Amino acid sequence: MLTEKEIQVLKLRAEGLIQIQVSKKLKISQAAVSHFEKNALRKIKEAEETLQTAKKLKIKK
């Protein structure tokens, strides 16, 4: 599950802002932006892999 901050960072990055712009807008450090973005993308990748595994195993909701 993504945190609110991770979602905010991803939305702003999707709008085309660079990390330093996101950091200023959210009043956090650029390092924090990088951390939130990296964690969010990792979580999304893991979720995609889990869904693929579930499909292969024919697991239904």
GUKOL-205863 format. One record per atom (N, C-alpha, C, O): residue number from 1; residue in three letters; atom name; x, y, z. Coordinates in pm, whole numbers. Each point is the difference from the previous one (the first is absolute). Layout:
<atoms>
ATOM_NUM_ALA_CA_X_Y_Z
...
</atoms>
This chain:
<atoms>
ATOM_1_MET_N_85_-117_0
ATOM_1_MET_CA_-85_117_0
ATOM_1_MET_C_90_124_0
ATOM_1_MET_O_93_11_80
ATOM_2_LEU_N_-122_81_-169
ATOM_2_LEU_CA_78_123_-7
ATOM_2_LEU_C_-44_96_109
ATOM_2_LEU_O_-118_8_34
ATOM_3_THR_N_214_66_20
ATOM_3_THR_CA_-32_103_99
ATOM_3_THR_C_-50_124_-73
ATOM_3_THR_O_19_15_-121
ATOM_4_GLU_N_-82_72_193
ATOM_4_GLU_CA_-50_125_-58
ATOM_4_GLU_C_114_81_-61
ATOM_4_GLU_O_-15_57_-108
ATOM_5_LYS_N_128_-52_175
ATOM_5_LYS_CA_116_76_-50
ATOM_5_LYS_C_54_-62_-128
ATOM_5_LYS_O_35_72_-94
ATOM_6_GLU_N_-30_-204_89
ATOM_6_GLU_CA_46_-68_-122
ATOM_6_GLU_C_-93_34_-118
ATOM_6_GLU_O_46_25_-111
ATOM_7_ILE_N_-175_-25_137
ATOM_7_ILE_CA_-98_33_-104
ATOM_7_ILE_C_18_145_-45
ATOM_7_ILE_O_-2_28_-120
ATOM_8_GLN_N_20_63_214
ATOM_8_GLN_CA_20_141_-34
ATOM_8_GLN_C_123_17_-89
ATOM_8_GLN_O_-4_71_-101
ATOM_9_VAL_N_112_-137_139
ATOM_9_VAL_CA_124_10_-77
ATOM_9_VAL_C_-20_-54_-141
ATOM_9_VAL_O_40_64_-97
ATOM_10_LEU_N_-102_-181_85
ATOM_10_LEU_CA_-21_-59_-132
ATOM_10_LEU_C_-89_88_-88
ATOM_10_LEU_O_25_14_-119
ATOM_11_LYS_N_-129_44_178
ATOM_11_LYS_CA_-89_88_-77
ATOM_11_LYS_C_75_121_-53
ATOM_11_LYS_O_-14_37_-117
ATOM_12_LEU_N_94_26_201
ATOM_12_LEU_CA_75_117_-42
ATOM_12_LEU_C_105_-35_-104
ATOM_12_LEU_O_23_76_-94
ATOM_13_ARG_N_41_-191_110
ATOM_13_ARG_CA_99_-43_-99
ATOM_13_ARG_C_-69_-29_-133
ATOM_13_ARG_O_55_29_-106
ATOM_14_ALA_N_-176_-86_112
ATOM_14_ALA_CA_-76_-30_-123
ATOM_14_ALA_C_-42_129_-71
ATOM_14_ALA_O_-20_1_-121
ATOM_15_GLU_N_7_106_197
ATOM_15_GLU_CA_-33_130_-58
ATOM_15_GLU_C_121_64_-66
ATOM_15_GLU_O_-12_103_-66
ATOM_16_GLY_N_128_-164_83
ATOM_16_GLY_CA_120_49_-65
ATOM_16_GLY_C_97_76_89
ATOM_16_GLY_O_103_49_-48
ATOM_17_LEU_N_-135_-38_177
ATOM_17_LEU_CA_90_70_91
ATOM_17_LEU_C_125_-85_24
ATOM_17_LEU_O_-8_-123_7
ATOM_18_ILE_N_122_189_6
ATOM_18_ILE_CA_121_-71_37
ATOM_18_ILE_C_6_-7_153
ATOM_18_ILE_O_-74_69_70
ATOM_19_GLN_N_162_-154_-20
ATOM_19_GLN_CA_3_-25_145
ATOM_19_GLN_C_17_127_82
ATOM_19_GLN_O_-65_14_104
ATOM_20_ILE_N_149_77_-146
ATOM_20_ILE_CA_22_122_79
ATOM_20_ILE_C_-126_84_6
ATOM_20_ILE_O_-28_64_101
ATOM_21_GLN_N_-50_-63_-210
ATOM_21_GLN_CA_-126_75_-1
ATOM_21_GLN_C_-102_-66_94
ATOM_21_GLN_O_-73_68_72
ATOM_22_VAL_N_70_-200_-75
ATOM_22_VAL_CA_-90_-74_90
ATOM_22_VAL_C_38_28_144
ATOM_22_VAL_O_-87_21_85
ATOM_23_SER_N_216_-21_-57
ATOM_23_SER_CA_45_22_138
ATOM_23_SER_C_-42_138_51
ATOM_23_SER_O_-40_15_115
ATOM_24_LYS_N_50_84_-201
ATOM_24_LYS_CA_-40_135_40
ATOM_24_LYS_C_-151_9_20
ATOM_24_LYS_O_-47_63_95
ATOM_25_LYS_N_-28_-126_-184
ATOM_25_LYS_CA_-145_4_9
ATOM_25_LYS_C_-51_-71_127
ATOM_25_LYS_O_-93_47_65
ATOM_26_LEU_N_155_-159_-32
ATOM_26_LEU_CA_-44_-77_117
ATOM_26_LEU_C_75_38_128
ATOM_26_LEU_O_-31_-50_108
ATOM_27_LYS_N_129_139_-121
ATOM_27_LYS_CA_79_46_113
ATOM_27_LYS_C_72_-114_71
ATOM_27_LYS_O_-2_-12_122
ATOM_28_ILE_N_65_-72_-206
ATOM_28_ILE_CA_83_-110_50
ATOM_28_ILE_C_130_3_-80
ATOM_28_ILE_O_9_68_-102
ATOM_29_SER_N_90_-142_148
ATOM_29_SER_CA_129_1_-70
ATOM_29_SER_C_-9_-78_-131
ATOM_29_SER_O_-88_-84_-20
ATOM_30_GLN_N_182_113_-69
ATOM_30_GLN_CA_6_-73_-126
ATOM_30_GLN_C_30_-147_28
ATOM_30_GLN_O_-51_-89_-69
ATOM_31_ALA_N_133_63_169
ATOM_31_ALA_CA_30_-139_37
ATOM_31_ALA_C_-127_-73_43
ATOM_31_ALA_O_-18_-118_-32
ATOM_32_ALA_N_-69_187_103
ATOM_32_ALA_CA_-127_-61_42
ATOM_32_ALA_C_-87_-30_-120
ATOM_32_ALA_O_-64_-105_-7
ATOM_33_VAL_N_61_197_-89
ATOM_33_VAL_CA_-77_-22_-124
ATOM_33_VAL_C_52_-125_-70
ATOM_33_VAL_O_-78_-86_-42
ATOM_34_SER_N_209_76_30
ATOM_34_SER_CA_62_-115_-63
ATOM_34_SER_C_-38_-129_72
ATOM_34_SER_O_-32_-100_-63
ATOM_35_HIS_N_37_104_194
ATOM_35_HIS_CA_-34_-116_83
ATOM_35_HIS_C_-146_-41_-21
ATOM_35_HIS_O_-28_-118_-23
ATOM_36_PHE_N_-65_214_30
ATOM_36_PHE_CA_-142_-30_-18
ATOM_36_PHE_C_-26_-56_-140
ATOM_36_PHE_O_-76_-95_-15
ATOM_37_GLU_N_138_155_-85
ATOM_37_GLU_CA_-20_-45_-137
ATOM_37_GLU_C_54_-143_-20
ATOM_37_GLU_O_-67_-85_-59
ATOM_38_LYS_N_186_61_109
ATOM_38_LYS_CA_62_-132_-13
ATOM_38_LYS_C_-85_-107_69
ATOM_38_LYS_O_-24_-107_-56
ATOM_39_ASN_N_-21_136_177
ATOM_39_ASN_CA_-82_-96_74
ATOM_39_ASN_C_-132_-27_-70
ATOM_39_ASN_O_-46_-114_-7
ATOM_40_ALA_N_-16_219_-44
ATOM_40_ALA_CA_-129_-15_-69
ATOM_40_ALA_C_16_-87_-124
ATOM_40_ALA_O_-81_-89_-23
ATOM_41_LEU_N_184_114_-55
ATOM_41_LEU_CA_21_-78_-122
ATOM_41_LEU_C_33_-146_32
ATOM_41_LEU_O_-40_-90_-73
ATOM_42_ARG_N_112_69_182
ATOM_42_ARG_CA_30_-137_44
ATOM_42_ARG_C_-129_-72_39
ATOM_42_ARG_O_-21_-116_-38
ATOM_43_LYS_N_-65_183_113
ATOM_43_LYS_CA_-127_-59_42
ATOM_43_LYS_C_-89_-33_-120
ATOM_43_LYS_O_-64_-105_-4
ATOM_44_ILE_N_61_194_-93
ATOM_44_ILE_CA_-80_-23_-120
ATOM_44_ILE_C_52_-121_-76
ATOM_44_ILE_O_-78_-84_-45
ATOM_45_LYS_N_209_74_31
ATOM_45_LYS_CA_61_-114_-70
ATOM_45_LYS_C_-33_-130_73
ATOM_45_LYS_O_-34_-100_-63
ATOM_46_GLU_N_46_101_195
ATOM_46_GLU_CA_-30_-120_77
ATOM_46_GLU_C_-147_-40_-15
ATOM_46_GLU_O_-31_-119_-10
ATOM_47_ALA_N_-58_217_8
ATOM_47_ALA_CA_-142_-29_-17
ATOM_47_ALA_C_-27_-62_-137
ATOM_47_ALA_O_-78_-94_-12
ATOM_48_GLU_N_143_149_-90
ATOM_48_GLU_CA_-15_-55_-136
ATOM_48_GLU_C_48_-144_-5
ATOM_48_GLU_O_-64_-86_-61
ATOM_49_GLU_N_177_59_124
ATOM_49_GLU_CA_54_-136_2
ATOM_49_GLU_C_-93_-96_74
ATOM_49_GLU_O_-17_-115_-41
ATOM_50_THR_N_-43_162_149
ATOM_50_THR_CA_-95_-82_76
ATOM_50_THR_C_-122_-33_-85
ATOM_50_THR_O_-47_-113_1
ATOM_51_LEU_N_-4_212_-75
ATOM_51_LEU_CA_-114_-24_-87
ATOM_51_LEU_C_33_-100_-110
ATOM_51_LEU_O_-82_-86_-34
ATOM_52_GLN_N_200_98_-22
ATOM_52_GLN_CA_42_-95_-104
ATOM_52_GLN_C_9_-142_55
ATOM_52_GLN_O_-41_-96_-67
ATOM_53_THR_N_93_82_186
ATOM_53_THR_CA_9_-131_64
ATOM_53_THR_C_-137_-56_26
ATOM_53_THR_O_-25_-119_-23
ATOM_54_ALA_N_-66_202_72
ATOM_54_ALA_CA_-137_-44_26
ATOM_54_ALA_C_-67_-49_-128
ATOM_54_ALA_O_-72_-100_1
ATOM_55_LYS_N_95_172_-111
ATOM_55_LYS_CA_-57_-41_-129
ATOM_55_LYS_C_55_-135_-43
ATOM_55_LYS_O_-74_-87_-45
ATOM_56_LYS_N_206_70_59
ATOM_56_LYS_CA_62_-126_-39
ATOM_56_LYS_C_-55_-116_81
ATOM_56_LYS_O_-16_-111_-51
ATOM_57_LEU_N_-12_137_177
ATOM_57_LEU_CA_-54_-105_89
ATOM_57_LEU_C_-151_-11_-8
ATOM_57_LEU_O_-62_-83_67
ATOM_58_LYS_N_2_168_-151
ATOM_58_LYS_CA_-147_4_-18
ATOM_58_LYS_C_-73_23_131
ATOM_58_LYS_O_-102_-62_28
ATOM_59_ILE_N_158_153_51
ATOM_59_ILE_CA_-62_39_126
ATOM_59_ILE_C_-101_110_-28
ATOM_59_ILE_O_32_98_-67
ATOM_60_LYS_N_-152_-115_117
ATOM_60_LYS_CA_-105_101_-20
ATOM_60_LYS_C_-25_72_130
ATOM_60_LYS_O_35_-47_108
ATOM_61_LYS_N_-98_163_-121
ATOM_61_LYS_CA_-29_83_118
ATOM_61_LYS_C_-91_-68_98
ATOM_61_LYS_O_-33_57_104
</atoms>
